[in-house]
Amino acid sequence: MFTSSSMATFKKFEEIKAWQKARELNQLLGKFIDTGKFKSNFRLINQIEGSAGSIMDNIAEGFERSGNREFIQFLYIAKGSCGELRSQLYRAVDRNYVDQTEFDELYSLSLEVIVMLQKLIDYLENSDFKGHKYKERK
């Protein structure tokens, strides 16, 4: 659980807004992939699903490690996966797997995730709370 007076208390990773937004991004990507927009470019499909899923997964894994330092490290990995996804989205639009409007929607969602991740990282880096595994034992 992560707590502060200026930030909500997280009891589980599903409560983290960045994770929720990353899930929304994954759902939208899945819709495009499942309707055949990516044709049979299985390599690109695997890469996009891998990087998009990595955003969610790294937020979850970092949170479950119960320490700020590790959480921050995993948030940076999630942020990197989000950048990787944005690069893959350019390949998708260049190959006409998604149109410009769809690209813009996916790209915008990915930027929202990055901003949320960076705000969470900034907060954690400046927090005195180090995580549950570092609580004093009595």
C-alpha positions in Angstrom: 0.0 0.0 0.0 1.3 3.4 -0.9 0.0 6.5 1.0 0.4 10.2 1.1 -1.7 13.2 2.0 -1.5 14.5 -1.6 -1.9 11.2 -3.4 -4.5 8.5 -3.0 -3.8 5.3 -1.1 -3.2 2.4 -3.3 -4.1 -1.0 -1.8 -3.8 -2.8 -5.1 -2.3 -2.0 -8.5 -5.8 -2.0 -10.1 -6.5 1.3 -8.3 -3.5 3.1 -10.0 -4.9 5.5 -12.7 -1.9 4.9 -15.0 -2.6 1.1 -14.9 -6.3 1.7 -15.7 -5.3 4.0 -18.6 -2.8 1.4 -19.9 -5.6 -1.2 -19.7 -7.8 1.0 -21.8 -5.0 1.4 -24.3 -4.6 -2.4 -24.5 -8.4 -2.9 -25.0 -8.4 -0.5 -27.9 -5.4 -2.1 -29.5 -7.0 -5.5 -29.0 -10.1 -4.3 -30.8 -8.1 -3.2 -33.8 -6.1 -6.4 -33.9 -9.1 -8.7 -33.4 -11.0 -7.1 -36.2 -8.2 -8.0 -38.6 -6.8 -4.5 -39.1 -3.3 -5.8 -38.8 -4.0 -8.4 -41.4 -1.5 -11.3 -40.9 1.5 -9.3 -39.7 1.9 -11.5 -36.7 5.4 -10.1 -35.9 4.0 -6.6 -35.5 1.0 -7.9 -33.7 3.2 -9.7 -31.2 5.4 -6.7 -30.8 2.5 -4.3 -30.2 0.7 -6.7 -27.8 4.0 -7.3 -26.0 4.9 -3.7 -25.5 1.3 -2.6 -24.6 1.0 -5.5 -22.2 4.4 -4.7 -20.7 3.1 -1.3 -19.6 0.3 -2.8 -17.5 2.5 -5.7 -16.3 5.4 -3.6 -15.1 3.1 -1.2 -13.2 1.6 -4.3 -11.5 4.9 -6.0 -10.8 6.6 -2.9 -9.5 3.7 -2.2 -7.1 3.6 -5.8 -5.8 7.3 -5.6 -4.9 6.3 -3.3 -2.0 9.3 -0.9 -2.2 9.5 2.5 -3.7 12.9 2.0 -5.4 11.8 -1.2 -7.2 8.4 0.4 -8.0 10.1 3.4 -9.6 12.4 1.1 -11.6 9.4 -0.9 -13.0 7.5 2.4 -13.7 10.5 3.5 -15.8 10.4 0.1 -17.7 6.6 0.7 -18.3 7.4 4.1 -19.6 10.0 2.6 -22.0 7.5 0.1 -23.2 5.1 2.9 -23.9 7.7 4.6 -26.0 8.3 1.4 -27.8 4.6 1.1 -28.5 4.4 4.6 -29.9 7.2 3.7 -32.4 5.3 0.5 -33.4 2.1 2.6 -33.9 4.0 4.6 -36.6 4.8 1.3 -38.4 1.1 0.4 -38.1 -0.1 3.7 -39.6 2.6 3.7 -42.3 1.4 0.2 -43.4 -2.2 1.4 -43.3 -3.2 -1.1 -40.6 -4.7 1.8 -38.7 -5.9 5.1 -40.2 -4.7 8.5 -39.0 -7.7 9.0 -36.7 -7.1 5.6 -35.0 -3.4 6.3 -34.8 -4.1 9.7 -33.2 -6.4 8.1 -30.6 -3.9 5.4 -29.7 -1.0 7.8 -29.7 -2.9 10.2 -27.4 -3.8 7.4 -25.0 -0.1 6.4 -24.9 0.9 10.0 -24.1 -1.6 10.1 -21.3 -0.1 7.0 -19.8 3.4 8.4 -20.0 2.3 11.6 -18.2 0.6 9.6 -15.5 3.7 7.4 -15.1 6.0 10.3 -14.8 3.8 12.0 -12.2 3.8 8.8 -10.2 7.6 8.5 -10.5 8.1 12.1 -9.5 5.9 11.6 -6.4 7.6 8.4 -5.4 11.1 9.9 -5.9 10.2 12.7 -3.5 8.3 10.6 -1.0 9.6 9.8 2.5 7.6 6.6 2.4 9.9 3.8 1.2 7.4 1.0 0.9 6.0 -1.7 3.2 8.9 -4.0 3.0 11.0 -1.2 4.6 8.7 -0.6 7.6 10.3 -0.9 11.0 9.7 -4.3 12.5 8.6 -4.4 16.1 
